[in-house]
Amino acid sequence: MNYRMDLSQYSDQPISTQVLLGLLRGYSRPYDKIMEMVNQGILVQLRRGLYMTSPLVSKITPEPFLIANHLYGPSYISLDSALFHWGLIPERVFEISCVTPKMSKKIMVQNAVYSYTHLPIAYYPVGVQSISLTKTQTVLIASPEKALCDKVITTAGINLRSKQQAMAFLVEDLRIDKDQLRELNTTEMTSWLPVCPKRKSIQLLIETLSAL
């Protein structure tokens, strides 16, 4: 059985144990075969029950954002990772930052760090988009507006009390260009206020953006 060829069909996605068992149905001890492939470097174990192929199988691998969605969920890409993806902050971030309604958690896989920050379930789904990174890889990510709100909400010690303080946080701390701030959809952000943590800070953020 040419399982490497079969595995290559799934090289662009995280692979569940159930999928692997289907590919290895001709083996009498498929779980042992899975562990053998991990030990041989053919598969990479992302977590219990979830794997991806290694470059030994295919040069195509899942994008880090897609891995993050599958590694711990429900979750979506947000905070610095989303802000950089949308071109709002200038520095590339190497930790993949996510938001989840579950407990906060950090997971390391192949020297990559995936961080998951808890936010309340009522607020969690607003402003989340599904975008295509490649023809076959689609991920959940915060919109630019949601990523910015998430950043304000989850940053310890940030309680916005004035427009001057808000602008300092946006332009000096985060280094977001004012022209980009003007493009943010404050109407949509306002619709989230009933479920927002740090509601007063988000209200002031919206007022600051609206005044630009």
MODELLER restraints for C-alpha pairs under 7 A, 6 or more apart:
rsr = mdl.restraints
at = mdl.atoms
rsr.add(forms.Gaussian(group=physical.xy_distance, feature=features.Distance(at['CA:3:A'], at['CA:23:A']), mean=6.90, stdev=0.5))
rsr.add(forms.Gaussian(group=physical.xy_distance, feature=features.Distance(at['CA:4:A'], at['CA:57:A']), mean=6.12, stdev=0.5))
rsr.add(forms.Gaussian(group=physical.xy_distance, feature=features.Distance(at['CA:6:A'], at['CA:23:A']), mean=6.94, stdev=0.5))
rsr.add(forms.Gaussian(group=physical.xy_distance, feature=features.Distance(at['CA:8:A'], at['CA:57:A']), mean=5.95, stdev=0.5))
rsr.add(forms.Gaussian(group=physical.xy_distance, feature=features.Distance(at['CA:8:A'], at['CA:58:A']), mean=5.99, stdev=0.5))
rsr.add(forms.Gaussian(group=physical.xy_distance, feature=features.Distance(at['CA:11:A'], at['CA:52:A']), mean=6.72, stdev=0.5))
rsr.add(forms.Gaussian(group=physical.xy_distance, feature=features.Distance(at['CA:11:A'], at['CA:53:A']), mean=5.49, stdev=0.5))
rsr.add(forms.Gaussian(group=physical.xy_distance, feature=features.Distance(at['CA:11:A'], at['CA:58:A']), mean=6.36, stdev=0.5))
rsr.add(forms.Gaussian(group=physical.xy_distance, feature=features.Distance(at['CA:11:A'], at['CA:60:A']), mean=5.89, stdev=0.5))
rsr.add(forms.Gaussian(group=physical.xy_distance, feature=features.Distance(at['CA:11:A'], at['CA:61:A']), mean=5.38, stdev=0.5))
rsr.add(forms.Gaussian(group=physical.xy_distance, feature=features.Distance(at['CA:11:A'], at['CA:62:A']), mean=7.00, stdev=0.5))
rsr.add(forms.Gaussian(group=physical.xy_distance, feature=features.Distance(at['CA:12:A'], at['CA:60:A']), mean=5.76, stdev=0.5))
rsr.add(forms.Gaussian(group=physical.xy_distance, feature=features.Distance(at['CA:12:A'], at['CA:61:A']), mean=4.70, stdev=0.5))
rsr.add(forms.Gaussian(group=physical.xy_distance, feature=features.Distance(at['CA:12:A'], at['CA:62:A']), mean=4.60, stdev=0.5))
rsr.add(forms.Gaussian(group=physical.xy_distance, feature=features.Distance(at['CA:13:A'], at['CA:52:A']), mean=6.87, stdev=0.5))
rsr.add(forms.Gaussian(group=physical.xy_distance, feature=features.Distance(at['CA:13:A'], at['CA:61:A']), mean=6.99, stdev=0.5))
rsr.add(forms.Gaussian(group=physical.xy_distance, feature=features.Distance(at['CA:13:A'], at['CA:62:A']), mean=5.13, stdev=0.5))
rsr.add(forms.Gaussian(group=physical.xy_distance, feature=features.Distance(at['CA:14:A'], at['CA:50:A']), mean=6.50, stdev=0.5))
rsr.add(forms.Gaussian(group=physical.xy_distance, feature=features.Distance(at['CA:14:A'], at['CA:51:A']), mean=5.63, stdev=0.5))
rsr.add(forms.Gaussian(group=physical.xy_distance, feature=features.Distance(at['CA:14:A'], at['CA:52:A']), mean=4.92, stdev=0.5))
rsr.add(forms.Gaussian(group=physical.xy_distance, feature=features.Distance(at['CA:14:A'], at['CA:62:A']), mean=6.60, stdev=0.5))
rsr.add(forms.Gaussian(group=physical.xy_distance, feature=features.Distance(at['CA:14:A'], at['CA:67:A']), mean=6.64, stdev=0.5))
rsr.add(forms.Gaussian(group=physical.xy_distance, feature=features.Distance(at['CA:15:A'], at['CA:50:A']), mean=5.64, stdev=0.5))
rsr.add(forms.Gaussian(group=physical.xy_distance, feature=features.Distance(at['CA:15:A'], at['CA:51:A']), mean=4.97, stdev=0.5))
rsr.add(forms.Gaussian(group=physical.xy_distance, feature=features.Distance(at['CA:15:A'], at['CA:52:A']), mean=5.62, stdev=0.5))
rsr.add(forms.Gaussian(group=physical.xy_distance, feature=features.Distance(at['CA:16:A'], at['CA:49:A']), mean=5.65, stdev=0.5))
rsr.add(forms.Gaussian(group=physical.xy_distance, feature=features.Distance(at['CA:16:A'], at['CA:50:A']), mean=4.65, stdev=0.5))
rsr.add(forms.Gaussian(group=physical.xy_distance, feature=features.Distance(at['CA:16:A'], at['CA:51:A']), mean=6.26, stdev=0.5))
rsr.add(forms.Gaussian(group=physical.xy_distance, feature=features.Distance(at['CA:17:A'], at['CA:49:A']), mean=5.02, stdev=0.5))
rsr.add(forms.Gaussian(group=physical.xy_distance, feature=features.Distance(at['CA:17:A'], at['CA:50:A']), mean=6.19, stdev=0.5))
rsr.add(forms.Gaussian(group=physical.xy_distance, feature=features.Distance(at['CA:21:A'], at['CA:30:A']), mean=6.30, stdev=0.5))
rsr.add(forms.Gaussian(group=physical.xy_distance, feature=features.Distance(at['CA:24:A'], at['CA:30:A']), mean=5.81, stdev=0.5))
rsr.add(forms.Gaussian(group=physical.xy_distance, feature=features.Distance(at['CA:37:A'], at['CA:43:A']), mean=5.54, stdev=0.5))
rsr.add(forms.Gaussian(group=physical.xy_distance, feature=features.Distance(at['CA:38:A'], at['CA:44:A']), mean=5.81, stdev=0.5))
rsr.add(forms.Gaussian(group=physical.xy_distance, feature=features.Distance(at['CA:38:A'], at['CA:45:A']), mean=6.80, stdev=0.5))
rsr.add(forms.Gaussian(group=physical.xy_distance, feature=features.Distance(at['CA:41:A'], at['CA:54:A']), mean=6.62, stdev=0.5))
rsr.add(forms.Gaussian(group=physical.xy_distance, feature=features.Distance(at['CA:42:A'], at['CA:53:A']), mean=6.11, stdev=0.5))
rsr.add(forms.Gaussian(group=physical.xy_distance, feature=features.Distance(at['CA:42:A'], at['CA:54:A']), mean=5.36, stdev=0.5))
rsr.add(forms.Gaussian(group=physical.xy_distance, feature=features.Distance(at['CA:42:A'], at['CA:56:A']), mean=5.93, stdev=0.5))
rsr.add(forms.Gaussian(group=physical.xy_distance, feature=features.Distance(at['CA:42:A'], at['CA:57:A']), mean=6.47, stdev=0.5))
rsr.add(forms.Gaussian(group=physical.xy_distance, feature=features.Distance(at['CA:43:A'], at['CA:51:A']), mean=6.39, stdev=0.5))
rsr.add(forms.Gaussian(group=physical.xy_distance, feature=features.Distance(at['CA:43:A'], at['CA:52:A']), mean=5.74, stdev=0.5))
rsr.add(forms.Gaussian(group=physical.xy_distance, feature=features.Distance(at['CA:43:A'], at['CA:53:A']), mean=4.64, stdev=0.5))
rsr.add(forms.Gaussian(group=physical.xy_distance, feature=features.Distance(at['CA:43:A'], at['CA:54:A']), mean=5.49, stdev=0.5))
rsr.add(forms.Gaussian(group=physical.xy_distance, feature=features.Distance(at['CA:44:A'], at['CA:51:A']), mean=5.46, stdev=0.5))
rsr.add(forms.Gaussian(group=physical.xy_distance, feature=features.Distance(at['CA:44:A'], at['CA:52:A']), mean=5.27, stdev=0.5))
rsr.add(forms.Gaussian(group=physical.xy_distance, feature=features.Distance(at['CA:44:A'], at['CA:53:A']), mean=6.05, stdev=0.5))
rsr.add(forms.Gaussian(group=physical.xy_distance, feature=features.Distance(at['CA:44:A'], at['CA:54:A']), mean=6.22, stdev=0.5))
rsr.add(forms.Gaussian(group=physical.xy_distance, feature=features.Distance(at['CA:45:A'], at['CA:51:A']), mean=4.45, stdev=0.5))
rsr.add(forms.Gaussian(group=physical.xy_distance, feature=features.Distance(at['CA:45:A'], at['CA:52:A']), mean=6.65, stdev=0.5))
rsr.add(forms.Gaussian(group=physical.xy_distance, feature=features.Distance(at['CA:46:A'], at['CA:71:A']), mean=6.93, stdev=0.5))
rsr.add(forms.Gaussian(group=physical.xy_distance, feature=features.Distance(at['CA:46:A'], at['CA:109:A']), mean=6.28, stdev=0.5))
rsr.add(forms.Gaussian(group=physical.xy_distance, feature=features.Distance(at['CA:47:A'], at['CA:71:A']), mean=6.93, stdev=0.5))
rsr.add(forms.Gaussian(group=physical.xy_distance, feature=features.Distance(at['CA:53:A'], at['CA:61:A']), mean=6.91, stdev=0.5))
rsr.add(forms.Gaussian(group=physical.xy_distance, feature=features.Distance(at['CA:65:A'], at['CA:77:A']), mean=6.79, stdev=0.5))
rsr.add(forms.Gaussian(group=physical.xy_distance, feature=features.Distance(at['CA:65:A'], at['CA:139:A']), mean=6.67, stdev=0.5))
rsr.add(forms.Gaussian(group=physical.xy_distance, feature=features.Distance(at['CA:66:A'], at['CA:137:A']), mean=6.98, stdev=0.5))
rsr.add(forms.Gaussian(group=physical.xy_distance, feature=features.Distance(at['CA:66:A'], at['CA:139:A']), mean=5.57, stdev=0.5))
rsr.add(forms.Gaussian(group=physical.xy_distance, feature=features.Distance(at['CA:68:A'], at['CA:114:A']), mean=6.56, stdev=0.5))
rsr.add(forms.Gaussian(group=physical.xy_distance, feature=features.Distance(at['CA:69:A'], at['CA:75:A']), mean=5.76, stdev=0.5))
rsr.add(forms.Gaussian(group=physical.xy_distance, feature=features.Distance(at['CA:69:A'], at['CA:76:A']), mean=6.04, stdev=0.5))
rsr.add(forms.Gaussian(group=physical.xy_distance, feature=features.Distance(at['CA:69:A'], at['CA:139:A']), mean=6.86, stdev=0.5))
rsr.add(forms.Gaussian(group=physical.xy_distance, feature=features.Distance(at['CA:69:A'], at['CA:140:A']), mean=7.00, stdev=0.5))
rsr.add(forms.Gaussian(group=physical.xy_distance, feature=features.Distance(at['CA:73:A'], at['CA:100:A']), mean=6.73, stdev=0.5))
rsr.add(forms.Gaussian(group=physical.xy_distance, feature=features.Distance(at['CA:74:A'], at['CA:100:A']), mean=5.99, stdev=0.5))
rsr.add(forms.Gaussian(group=physical.xy_distance, feature=features.Distance(at['CA:75:A'], at['CA:98:A']), mean=6.34, stdev=0.5))
rsr.add(forms.Gaussian(group=physical.xy_distance, feature=features.Distance(at['CA:75:A'], at['CA:99:A']), mean=5.47, stdev=0.5))
rsr.add(forms.Gaussian(group=physical.xy_distance, feature=features.Distance(at['CA:75:A'], at['CA:100:A']), mean=4.47, stdev=0.5))
rsr.add(forms.Gaussian(group=physical.xy_distance, feature=features.Distance(at['CA:76:A'], at['CA:98:A']), mean=5.41, stdev=0.5))
rsr.add(forms.Gaussian(group=physical.xy_distance, feature=features.Distance(at['CA:76:A'], at['CA:99:A']), mean=5.60, stdev=0.5))
rsr.add(forms.Gaussian(group=physical.xy_distance, feature=features.Distance(at['CA:76:A'], at['CA:100:A']), mean=6.87, stdev=0.5))
rsr.add(forms.Gaussian(group=physical.xy_distance, feature=features.Distance(at['CA:76:A'], at['CA:140:A']), mean=4.99, stdev=0.5))
rsr.add(forms.Gaussian(group=physical.xy_distance, feature=features.Distance(at['CA:76:A'], at['CA:141:A']), mean=4.98, stdev=0.5))
rsr.add(forms.Gaussian(group=physical.xy_distance, feature=features.Distance(at['CA:76:A'], at['CA:142:A']), mean=6.63, stdev=0.5))
rsr.add(forms.Gaussian(group=physical.xy_distance, feature=features.Distance(at['CA:77:A'], at['CA:97:A']), mean=6.09, stdev=0.5))
rsr.add(forms.Gaussian(group=physical.xy_distance, feature=features.Distance(at['CA:77:A'], at['CA:98:A']), mean=4.36, stdev=0.5))
rsr.add(forms.Gaussian(group=physical.xy_distance, feature=features.Distance(at['CA:77:A'], at['CA:99:A']), mean=6.52, stdev=0.5))
rsr.add(forms.Gaussian(group=physical.xy_distance, feature=features.Distance(at['CA:77:A'], at['CA:140:A']), mean=6.37, stdev=0.5))
rsr.add(forms.Gaussian(group=physical.xy_distance, feature=features.Distance(at['CA:77:A'], at['CA:141:A']), mean=4.40, stdev=0.5))
rsr.add(forms.Gaussian(group=physical.xy_distance, feature=features.Distance(at['CA:77:A'], at['CA:142:A']), mean=6.02, stdev=0.5))
rsr.add(forms.Gaussian(group=physical.xy_distance, feature=features.Distance(at['CA:78:A'], at['CA:97:A']), mean=5.86, stdev=0.5))
rsr.add(forms.Gaussian(group=physical.xy_distance, feature=features.Distance(at['CA:78:A'], at['CA:98:A']), mean=4.96, stdev=0.5))
rsr.add(forms.Gaussian(group=physical.xy_distance, feature=features.Distance(at['CA:78:A'], at['CA:99:A']), mean=6.18, stdev=0.5))
rsr.add(forms.Gaussian(group=physical.xy_distance, feature=features.Distance(at['CA:78:A'], at['CA:141:A']), mean=6.12, stdev=0.5))
rsr.add(forms.Gaussian(group=physical.xy_distance, feature=features.Distance(at['CA:78:A'], at['CA:142:A']), mean=5.20, stdev=0.5))
rsr.add(forms.Gaussian(group=physical.xy_distance, feature=features.Distance(at['CA:78:A'], at['CA:147:A']), mean=5.08, stdev=0.5))
rsr.add(forms.Gaussian(group=physical.xy_distance, feature=features.Distance(at['CA:79:A'], at['CA:97:A']), mean=6.04, stdev=0.5))
rsr.add(forms.Gaussian(group=physical.xy_distance, feature=features.Distance(at['CA:79:A'], at['CA:98:A']), mean=6.84, stdev=0.5))
rsr.add(forms.Gaussian(group=physical.xy_distance, feature=features.Distance(at['CA:79:A'], at['CA:147:A']), mean=5.04, stdev=0.5))
rsr.add(forms.Gaussian(group=physical.xy_distance, feature=features.Distance(at['CA:79:A'], at['CA:148:A']), mean=6.79, stdev=0.5))
rsr.add(forms.Gaussian(group=physical.xy_distance, feature=features.Distance(at['CA:79:A'], at['CA:150:A']), mean=6.12, stdev=0.5))
rsr.add(forms.Gaussian(group=physical.xy_distance, feature=features.Distance(at['CA:79:A'], at['CA:151:A']), mean=5.25, stdev=0.5))
rsr.add(forms.Gaussian(group=physical.xy_distance, feature=features.Distance(at['CA:80:A'], at['CA:93:A']), mean=6.75, stdev=0.5))
rsr.add(forms.Gaussian(group=physical.xy_distance, feature=features.Distance(at['CA:80:A'], at['CA:97:A']), mean=6.53, stdev=0.5))
rsr.add(forms.Gaussian(group=physical.xy_distance, feature=features.Distance(at['CA:81:A'], at['CA:93:A']), mean=6.28, stdev=0.5))
rsr.add(forms.Gaussian(group=physical.xy_distance, feature=features.Distance(at['CA:81:A'], at['CA:96:A']), mean=5.85, stdev=0.5))
rsr.add(forms.Gaussian(group=physical.xy_distance, feature=features.Distance(at['CA:81:A'], at['CA:97:A']), mean=5.54, stdev=0.5))
rsr.add(forms.Gaussian(group=physical.xy_distance, feature=features.Distance(at['CA:82:A'], at['CA:141:A']), mean=6.77, stdev=0.5))
rsr.add(forms.Gaussian(group=physical.xy_distance, feature=features.Distance(at['CA:82:A'], at['CA:142:A']), mean=6.42, stdev=0.5))
rsr.add(forms.Gaussian(group=physical.xy_distance, feature=features.Distance(at['CA:82:A'], at['CA:147:A']), mean=6.14, stdev=0.5))
rsr.add(forms.Gaussian(group=physical.xy_distance, feature=features.Distance(at['CA:83:A'], at['CA:89:A']), mean=5.82, stdev=0.5))
rsr.add(forms.Gaussian(group=physical.xy_distance, feature=features.Distance(at['CA:83:A'], at['CA:144:A']), mean=6.35, stdev=0.5))
rsr.add(forms.Gaussian(group=physical.xy_distance, feature=features.Distance(at['CA:83:A'], at['CA:147:A']), mean=6.21, stdev=0.5))
rsr.add(forms.Gaussian(group=physical.xy_distance, feature=features.Distance(at['CA:84:A'], at['CA:90:A']), mean=6.63, stdev=0.5))
rsr.add(forms.Gaussian(group=physical.xy_distance, feature=features.Distance(at['CA:84:A'], at['CA:91:A']), mean=7.00, stdev=0.5))
rsr.add(forms.Gaussian(group=physical.xy_distance, feature=features.Distance(at['CA:84:A'], at['CA:92:A']), mean=6.28, stdev=0.5))
rsr.add(forms.Gaussian(group=physical.xy_distance, feature=features.Distance(at['CA:86:A'], at['CA:144:A']), mean=6.36, stdev=0.5))
rsr.add(forms.Gaussian(group=physical.xy_distance, feature=features.Distance(at['CA:88:A'], at['CA:176:A']), mean=5.46, stdev=0.5))
rsr.add(forms.Gaussian(group=physical.xy_distance, feature=features.Distance(at['CA:88:A'], at['CA:180:A']), mean=6.95, stdev=0.5))
rsr.add(forms.Gaussian(group=physical.xy_distance, feature=features.Distance(at['CA:89:A'], at['CA:174:A']), mean=6.36, stdev=0.5))
rsr.add(forms.Gaussian(group=physical.xy_distance, feature=features.Distance(at['CA:89:A'], at['CA:175:A']), mean=6.03, stdev=0.5))
rsr.add(forms.Gaussian(group=physical.xy_distance, feature=features.Distance(at['CA:89:A'], at['CA:176:A']), mean=5.51, stdev=0.5))
rsr.add(forms.Gaussian(group=physical.xy_distance, feature=features.Distance(at['CA:95:A'], at['CA:112:A']), mean=6.82, stdev=0.5))
rsr.add(forms.Gaussian(group=physical.xy_distance, feature=features.Distance(at['CA:95:A'], at['CA:113:A']), mean=5.09, stdev=0.5))
rsr.add(forms.Gaussian(group=physical.xy_distance, feature=features.Distance(at['CA:95:A'], at['CA:114:A']), mean=5.90, stdev=0.5))
rsr.add(forms.Gaussian(group=physical.xy_distance, feature=features.Distance(at['CA:95:A'], at['CA:115:A']), mean=6.97, stdev=0.5))
rsr.add(forms.Gaussian(group=physical.xy_distance, feature=features.Distance(at['CA:96:A'], at['CA:113:A']), mean=6.28, stdev=0.5))
rsr.add(forms.Gaussian(group=physical.xy_distance, feature=features.Distance(at['CA:96:A'], at['CA:114:A']), mean=4.75, stdev=0.5))
rsr.add(forms.Gaussian(group=physical.xy_distance, feature=features.Distance(at['CA:96:A'], at['CA:115:A']), mean=6.13, stdev=0.5))
rsr.add(forms.Gaussian(group=physical.xy_distance, feature=features.Distance(at['CA:97:A'], at['CA:114:A']), mean=6.09, stdev=0.5))
rsr.add(forms.Gaussian(group=physical.xy_distance, feature=features.Distance(at['CA:97:A'], at['CA:115:A']), mean=4.95, stdev=0.5))
rsr.add(forms.Gaussian(group=physical.xy_distance, feature=features.Distance(at['CA:97:A'], at['CA:116:A']), mean=6.19, stdev=0.5))
rsr.add(forms.Gaussian(group=physical.xy_distance, feature=features.Distance(at['CA:98:A'], at['CA:115:A']), mean=5.97, stdev=0.5))
rsr.add(forms.Gaussian(group=physical.xy_distance, feature=features.Distance(at['CA:98:A'], at['CA:116:A']), mean=4.71, stdev=0.5))
rsr.add(forms.Gaussian(group=physical.xy_distance, feature=features.Distance(at['CA:98:A'], at['CA:117:A']), mean=6.25, stdev=0.5))
rsr.add(forms.Gaussian(group=physical.xy_distance, feature=features.Distance(at['CA:99:A'], at['CA:116:A']), mean=5.26, stdev=0.5))
rsr.add(forms.Gaussian(group=physical.xy_distance, feature=features.Distance(at['CA:99:A'], at['CA:117:A']), mean=4.80, stdev=0.5))
rsr.add(forms.Gaussian(group=physical.xy_distance, feature=features.Distance(at['CA:99:A'], at['CA:118:A']), mean=5.91, stdev=0.5))
rsr.add(forms.Gaussian(group=physical.xy_distance, feature=features.Distance(at['CA:99:A'], at['CA:119:A']), mean=6.62, stdev=0.5))
rsr.add(forms.Gaussian(group=physical.xy_distance, feature=features.Distance(at['CA:100:A'], at['CA:116:A']), mean=6.11, stdev=0.5))
rsr.add(forms.Gaussian(group=physical.xy_distance, feature=features.Distance(at['CA:100:A'], at['CA:117:A']), mean=5.93, stdev=0.5))
rsr.add(forms.Gaussian(group=physical.xy_distance, feature=features.Distance(at['CA:100:A'], at['CA:118:A']), mean=5.02, stdev=0.5))
rsr.add(forms.Gaussian(group=physical.xy_distance, feature=features.Distance(at['CA:100:A'], at['CA:119:A']), mean=6.14, stdev=0.5))
rsr.add(forms.Gaussian(group=physical.xy_distance, feature=features.Distance(at['CA:101:A'], at['CA:118:A']), mean=5.27, stdev=0.5))
rsr.add(forms.Gaussian(group=physical.xy_distance, feature=features.Distance(at['CA:101:A'], at['CA:119:A']), mean=5.27, stdev=0.5))
rsr.add(forms.Gaussian(group=physical.xy_distance, feature=features.Distance(at['CA:101:A'], at['CA:120:A']), mean=5.57, stdev=0.5))
rsr.add(forms.Gaussian(group=physical.xy_distance, feature=features.Distance(at['CA:101:A'], at['CA:121:A']), mean=5.12, stdev=0.5))
rsr.add(forms.Gaussian(group=physical.xy_distance, feature=features.Distance(at['CA:101:A'], at['CA:124:A']), mean=6.42, stdev=0.5))
rsr.add(forms.Gaussian(group=physical.xy_distance, feature=features.Distance(at['CA:102:A'], at['CA:118:A']), mean=5.84, stdev=0.5))
rsr.add(forms.Gaussian(group=physical.xy_distance, feature=features.Distance(at['CA:103:A'], at['CA:118:A']), mean=5.55, stdev=0.5))
rsr.add(forms.Gaussian(group=physical.xy_distance, feature=features.Distance(at['CA:104:A'], at['CA:116:A']), mean=5.21, stdev=0.5))
rsr.add(forms.Gaussian(group=physical.xy_distance, feature=features.Distance(at['CA:104:A'], at['CA:117:A']), mean=4.55, stdev=0.5))
rsr.add(forms.Gaussian(group=physical.xy_distance, feature=features.Distance(at['CA:104:A'], at['CA:118:A']), mean=4.88, stdev=0.5))
rsr.add(forms.Gaussian(group=physical.xy_distance, feature=features.Distance(at['CA:105:A'], at['CA:115:A']), mean=5.98, stdev=0.5))
rsr.add(forms.Gaussian(group=physical.xy_distance, feature=features.Distance(at['CA:105:A'], at['CA:116:A']), mean=5.07, stdev=0.5))
rsr.add(forms.Gaussian(group=physical.xy_distance, feature=features.Distance(at['CA:105:A'], at['CA:117:A']), mean=6.73, stdev=0.5))
rsr.add(forms.Gaussian(group=physical.xy_distance, feature=features.Distance(at['CA:106:A'], at['CA:113:A']), mean=6.89, stdev=0.5))
rsr.add(forms.Gaussian(group=physical.xy_distance, feature=features.Distance(at['CA:106:A'], at['CA:114:A']), mean=5.66, stdev=0.5))
rsr.add(forms.Gaussian(group=physical.xy_distance, feature=features.Distance(at['CA:106:A'], at['CA:115:A']), mean=4.40, stdev=0.5))
rsr.add(forms.Gaussian(group=physical.xy_distance, feature=features.Distance(at['CA:106:A'], at['CA:116:A']), mean=6.09, stdev=0.5))
rsr.add(forms.Gaussian(group=physical.xy_distance, feature=features.Distance(at['CA:107:A'], at['CA:113:A']), mean=5.83, stdev=0.5))
rsr.add(forms.Gaussian(group=physical.xy_distance, feature=features.Distance(at['CA:107:A'], at['CA:114:A']), mean=5.16, stdev=0.5))
rsr.add(forms.Gaussian(group=physical.xy_distance, feature=features.Distance(at['CA:107:A'], at['CA:115:A']), mean=6.45, stdev=0.5))
rsr.add(forms.Gaussian(group=physical.xy_distance, feature=features.Distance(at['CA:108:A'], at['CA:114:A']), mean=6.19, stdev=0.5))
rsr.add(forms.Gaussian(group=physical.xy_distance, feature=features.Distance(at['CA:122:A'], at['CA:195:A']), mean=6.03, stdev=0.5))
rsr.add(forms.Gaussian(group=physical.xy_distance, feature=features.Distance(at['CA:123:A'], at['CA:195:A']), mean=5.18, stdev=0.5))
rsr.add(forms.Gaussian(group=physical.xy_distance, feature=features.Distance(at['CA:123:A'], at['CA:196:A']), mean=5.87, stdev=0.5))
rsr.add(forms.Gaussian(group=physical.xy_distance, feature=features.Distance(at['CA:126:A'], at['CA:192:A']), mean=6.93, stdev=0.5))
rsr.add(forms.Gaussian(group=physical.xy_distance, feature=features.Distance(at['CA:127:A'], at['CA:142:A']), mean=5.99, stdev=0.5))
rsr.add(forms.Gaussian(group=physical.xy_distance, feature=features.Distance(at['CA:127:A'], at['CA:143:A']), mean=5.63, stdev=0.5))
rsr.add(forms.Gaussian(group=physical.xy_distance, feature=features.Distance(at['CA:127:A'], at['CA:146:A']), mean=5.33, stdev=0.5))
rsr.add(forms.Gaussian(group=physical.xy_distance, feature=features.Distance(at['CA:128:A'], at['CA:140:A']), mean=6.60, stdev=0.5))
rsr.add(forms.Gaussian(group=physical.xy_distance, feature=features.Distance(at['CA:128:A'], at['CA:141:A']), mean=5.68, stdev=0.5))
rsr.add(forms.Gaussian(group=physical.xy_distance, feature=features.Distance(at['CA:128:A'], at['CA:142:A']), mean=4.55, stdev=0.5))
rsr.add(forms.Gaussian(group=physical.xy_distance, feature=features.Distance(at['CA:128:A'], at['CA:143:A']), mean=5.84, stdev=0.5))
rsr.add(forms.Gaussian(group=physical.xy_distance, feature=features.Distance(at['CA:129:A'], at['CA:140:A']), mean=5.61, stdev=0.5))
rsr.add(forms.Gaussian(group=physical.xy_distance, feature=features.Distance(at['CA:129:A'], at['CA:141:A']), mean=5.37, stdev=0.5))
rsr.add(forms.Gaussian(group=physical.xy_distance, feature=features.Distance(at['CA:129:A'], at['CA:142:A']), mean=5.99, stdev=0.5))
rsr.add(forms.Gaussian(group=physical.xy_distance, feature=features.Distance(at['CA:129:A'], at['CA:143:A']), mean=6.17, stdev=0.5))
rsr.add(forms.Gaussian(group=physical.xy_distance, feature=features.Distance(at['CA:130:A'], at['CA:138:A']), mean=6.54, stdev=0.5))
rsr.add(forms.Gaussian(group=physical.xy_distance, feature=features.Distance(at['CA:130:A'], at['CA:139:A']), mean=5.52, stdev=0.5))
rsr.add(forms.Gaussian(group=physical.xy_distance, feature=features.Distance(at['CA:130:A'], at['CA:140:A']), mean=4.61, stdev=0.5))
rsr.add(forms.Gaussian(group=physical.xy_distance, feature=features.Distance(at['CA:130:A'], at['CA:141:A']), mean=6.37, stdev=0.5))
rsr.add(forms.Gaussian(group=physical.xy_distance, feature=features.Distance(at['CA:131:A'], at['CA:138:A']), mean=5.48, stdev=0.5))
rsr.add(forms.Gaussian(group=physical.xy_distance, feature=features.Distance(at['CA:131:A'], at['CA:139:A']), mean=5.59, stdev=0.5))
rsr.add(forms.Gaussian(group=physical.xy_distance, feature=features.Distance(at['CA:131:A'], at['CA:140:A']), mean=6.58, stdev=0.5))
rsr.add(forms.Gaussian(group=physical.xy_distance, feature=features.Distance(at['CA:132:A'], at['CA:138:A']), mean=4.27, stdev=0.5))
rsr.add(forms.Gaussian(group=physical.xy_distance, feature=features.Distance(at['CA:132:A'], at['CA:139:A']), mean=6.46, stdev=0.5))
rsr.add(forms.Gaussian(group=physical.xy_distance, feature=features.Distance(at['CA:145:A'], at['CA:184:A']), mean=6.18, stdev=0.5))
rsr.add(forms.Gaussian(group=physical.xy_distance, feature=features.Distance(at['CA:145:A'], at['CA:185:A']), mean=6.81, stdev=0.5))
rsr.add(forms.Gaussian(group=physical.xy_distance, feature=features.Distance(at['CA:145:A'], at['CA:189:A']), mean=6.72, stdev=0.5))
rsr.add(forms.Gaussian(group=physical.xy_distance, feature=features.Distance(at['CA:149:A'], at['CA:202:A']), mean=6.66, stdev=0.5))
rsr.add(forms.Gaussian(group=physical.xy_distance, feature=features.Distance(at['CA:152:A'], at['CA:158:A']), mean=6.61, stdev=0.5))
rsr.add(forms.Gaussian(group=physical.xy_distance, feature=features.Distance(at['CA:153:A'], at['CA:197:A']), mean=6.52, stdev=0.5))
rsr.add(forms.Gaussian(group=physical.xy_distance, feature=features.Distance(at['CA:153:A'], at['CA:198:A']), mean=5.97, stdev=0.5))
rsr.add(forms.Gaussian(group=physical.xy_distance, feature=features.Distance(at['CA:159:A'], at['CA:201:A']), mean=5.73, stdev=0.5))
rsr.add(forms.Gaussian(group=physical.xy_distance, feature=features.Distance(at['CA:160:A'], at['CA:166:A']), mean=5.93, stdev=0.5))
rsr.add(forms.Gaussian(group=physical.xy_distance, feature=features.Distance(at['CA:160:A'], at['CA:201:A']), mean=4.70, stdev=0.5))
rsr.add(forms.Gaussian(group=physical.xy_distance, feature=features.Distance(at['CA:160:A'], at['CA:204:A']), mean=6.69, stdev=0.5))
rsr.add(forms.Gaussian(group=physical.xy_distance, feature=features.Distance(at['CA:161:A'], at['CA:201:A']), mean=6.87, stdev=0.5))
rsr.add(forms.Gaussian(group=physical.xy_distance, feature=features.Distance(at['CA:163:A'], at['CA:204:A']), mean=6.82, stdev=0.5))
rsr.add(forms.Gaussian(group=physical.xy_distance, feature=features.Distance(at['CA:163:A'], at['CA:208:A']), mean=5.41, stdev=0.5))
rsr.add(forms.Gaussian(group=physical.xy_distance, feature=features.Distance(at['CA:166:A'], at['CA:205:A']), mean=6.28, stdev=0.5))
rsr.add(forms.Gaussian(group=physical.xy_distance, feature=features.Distance(at['CA:166:A'], at['CA:208:A']), mean=6.92, stdev=0.5))
rsr.add(forms.Gaussian(group=physical.xy_distance, feature=features.Distance(at['CA:170:A'], at['CA:176:A']), mean=5.83, stdev=0.5))
rsr.add(forms.Gaussian(group=physical.xy_distance, feature=features.Distance(at['CA:171:A'], at['CA:177:A']), mean=6.53, stdev=0.5))
rsr.add(forms.Gaussian(group=physical.xy_distance, feature=features.Distance(at['CA:181:A'], at['CA:209:A']), mean=6.54, stdev=0.5))
rsr.add(forms.Gaussian(group=physical.xy_distance, feature=features.Distance(at['CA:182:A'], at['CA:209:A']), mean=6.48, stdev=0.5))
rsr.add(forms.Gaussian(group=physical.xy_distance, feature=features.Distance(at['CA:182:A'], at['CA:212:A']), mean=6.14, stdev=0.5))
rsr.add(forms.Gaussian(group=physical.xy_distance, feature=features.Distance(at['CA:186:A'], at['CA:206:A']), mean=5.86, stdev=0.5))
rsr.add(forms.Gaussian(group=physical.xy_distance, feature=features.Distance(at['CA:186:A'], at['CA:210:A']), mean=6.74, stdev=0.5))
rsr.add(forms.Gaussian(group=physical.xy_distance, feature=features.Distance(at['CA:193:A'], at['CA:199:A']), mean=6.19, stdev=0.5))
